[in-house]
Amino acid sequence: MLRRYWKTLVAVLGGNFLYYGVLYPYLPPGARHRMYQLDWGLVVDFWICLAIYGLLYFPFRRSR
């Protein structure tokens, strides 16, 4: 359970860093998140975090 927490934390922090720190200046205005609004930028940020979580999950999963 603690391992899943750390993977989630790394995925969210890494995804937000990638979105806001690296990609944000290069994104079109429709893909930029505006504070306190539900918009396409929030969806893009979510998918980046989800992709990073997937990259962290698959190498460390246990064989059944």
LINQUI-V940777 format. One record per backbone hydrogen bond with DSSP energy under -0.5 kcal/mol. NH is the residue of the N-H (numbers start at 1). CO is the residue of the C=O. Records with the same first field share a line. If there is no record, write none. Layout:
NH->CO + CO
This chain:
5->1
6->2
7->3
8->4
9->5
10->6
11->7
12->8
13->9
14->10
15->11
16->12
17->13
18->14
19->15
20->16
21->16 + 17
22->17 + 18
23->18
24->19
26->23
27->23 + 24
31->28
32->29
37->34
39->37
42->39
43->39
44->40
45->41
46->42
47->43
48->44
49->45
50->46
51->47
52->48
53->49
54->50
55->51
56->52
57->53
58->54
59->55
60->56 + 57
61->57 + 58
